Amino acid sequence: PSSEKAPTAATLNLDDMERSTIQRAIDKNGGNISKAAKELGLTRASLYRRLEKYGL
């Protein structure tokens, strides 16, 4: 098996999954933090904390 294969849900850890989900929500909402936070079920403050945590 190649070590270059794309990560799957089984190989991602929870932080990687959260980071990926946040990035997708931000991209989907055109960078609008308020809309992304609402979609994720977070407050804007909570989303900003996670953005800082993951360096997004």
N, C-alpha and C positions, 0 to 999 in steps of 0.2 A: 504493500500500500504506500502511496505517495504521501510525504509529509506536507505537501502543498495543497491538500484537499481543503475545500471550503468548510468552515466550521458549521456544525449542525447543533441543534438544541442539546444533543447529548454531550457535546464536547465543550460547549460554552459554559462558563460559570455564571452565576447569578448577576454579578456586576457587568459582565460583558453583555448579557441579555438586556439588562436595564439600560445600559449606555446605548445599545443599538436601537432599542425601542424609542428612547427619547430622541435620538438623532432622526429616526424615521418620522416621528410626529412633528418635529420642527421643520423638516424638509417638506412634508406633506402640507403644512400650514404656511409655507412660504416664509419661514423665519418668524412668524408671529408667535411670540412667547405666550401671550394670553390664550390664544386658540389652542396651541399645543398643550398647555397646562390643563385646559378644560377637557380636551380629548383624553389626556392621561389620568384625569381624576385627581389632579394636584392643584394646589394653590400656586400662584406665580412665584411666591417666595420659596416654596418647596422645590419647584422646578429650577429656580436659580441656584439653590444650594446643590442640587444634583449636577447642574451644568458646571459649577465650580469643582465639584468632586471629581468629575470625569474629564475635566479640561475641555469642555465643548464650548 
